[in-house]
């Protein structure tokens, strides 16, 4: 204690202001991390934290879905932005140009599709009684109707919807439900658009921040793998657009071949619907068949057969080849990943499953397989 006072006196601190050092005793033995109580406490704490995080994610799941969609779109559009930057444009100008083109395509879709779809819906409603009568002219279907009455039930339900005006409001939970659905969809679309714009502008700086989390000795390799993953997501988006465009061209040719009305509008609808994994062509076939029903049941049957044949060709020939070339993954992995992603996270999971599978395969090729080969 005296030695401490002498040292403090030399540096100009008065000894009277120095408090006496208290003796708190010797340090105890460290905690036994192998004790069952210690392990149980950590396990219970980890479980509570995990449950709290899952509840928080569940309560904000819709927001996270919008963020994931926006990030996915940003990574998909990033190759186009990089291509424009290579032509000596600034990133902000390139992002503005890409977003402007995307908004122009969506606006063109709205102006081309909405008016004929509304007109075609009215035509379908007006021709529904004649369609039901034509079904009764078939001897087999008429016999099934006499035994089970499904055509009579369908006609009765259809007349109830038309007379009460419930065909639209009933689908969305009433008039307030229609307004709520429209406002929610508009807000979600605006949110995704704004987030995509911010992600596109700040994607290089954000990736640099995440790359700095890696050790300096491995940072270059991590950066290369991360850039390759972003590039694969962009390739997936381009491949999906190409596949949807081929489907739209097929439907346009089909509509012209069997003389269906609004061929261009049907092609535009298929262009967007085909982007939805697994159920996209189911919705597209339903729309095409409904439009063909307004002409004749034979045209509807022919359209259904031809569309089904095209879907099989796309699933087993077109999609595996395009995805294997752009993402370097087998066609079987593409289909299995889409099925698993849809079953786990619905539509968003189906969209994200294939590029995530491509990223996992890339990491395995660059990190896991070299270690196992040298083991």
C-alpha positions, 0 to 999 in steps of 0.5 A: 500500500505504501508503494502505491502511495509513493507512485501516485505521489510522483504522478501528482495524485494526493494520497489522501484521495486514494481509497483503501483497497478492499480485500474481496477474498480469493477467486473461486473455482471456475464453473463446471461446464460439464455439470448437467445443471449448466448444460440444462440451463444453456439448453433451456435459454437457447430454446427460449431465445429460439421460440421468441425469435420464431414468434417475432418472425411469425408476427412479421412474416409478411414484412419479411416476405416483402423484403425477401421478394425485393432482395430477390428481384434486386439480385435478379436485376443486378446483372442488367444494371452491371451491363449498363454500368459497363457502358460507362453509366453511373449506377444510379442512372443504370438503376433508374433506367432498369426500374423505368423499363420494368414499370413500363412493362407492367403499365403496358400489361395493365393497359393491354390485359385489363380491358379485354379480360373484363370484356371476356369475363362478361362474355363468359357470364352471358354464355354460361347458360348456353354452355350448361345446356350444351353439356346436357346434349351429351348423352354420358354427361346428361346421364351423370346429371340425372344420377347425381345432379351436378349440372343442375347444382352448378346452374343453380349456384351460378344463378344465385351468384349472378342474381345476388351479385356475389360472384366478386364480393364473395371471393374476397369476403364482401365489399370491404374485403374487396377494398382491403385486398386492393389496398393491401396489394397496392401497398405491397407492390409499392413497398416491393418497388421501393425496396427493390430500388434501394437494394439495387442502388446499395447492393455493392456497398452492402455486399462489401460490408458482409464480405468484411465479416470474413477473415482478411485471408479468405475475404477474396475467396468469399467475395468471389463466391458471393458474387457468383451466387448473385450472378446465379440468381440473376441467371435464374431470373433471366431463365424464368423470363425466357421460359415464360416468354416461350409459353406466351408465344405458344399461347399466342400461336394457339389462340390464333390457330384455333381462332380464340379472341384476345390472343395478345391479351392471353399471351400477356397473361401467360407471360406473367402467370408462367413466372409462378412455379408449379401452379403457374401453368395450372392457372394459365391453362384454366384461363385459356380453357375458360376463354375457349369455352366462350366459343365452344366446348370442342375448342376448350377441349382442344386447347386443354390437350395442346396446353397440356402437351406443351407443359409436358414438353416444357417440364421435361425438355425446355426447363431442364436444359435452360436451367442446367445451362444458366444455373449449372444444376441438374434438371431433377434438382430444379424440380425437387427444389421447387417442390420442397420450397413450395411445400415449406414457404409457399409461392415465395419458397418455390420462387427462391428454391432453385437459386438457393439450390444453385448457391448451395451446389456452388458452395459445395463445389468450391468448399465442401468437395475440395476438402473431402477430395483431399481428406 
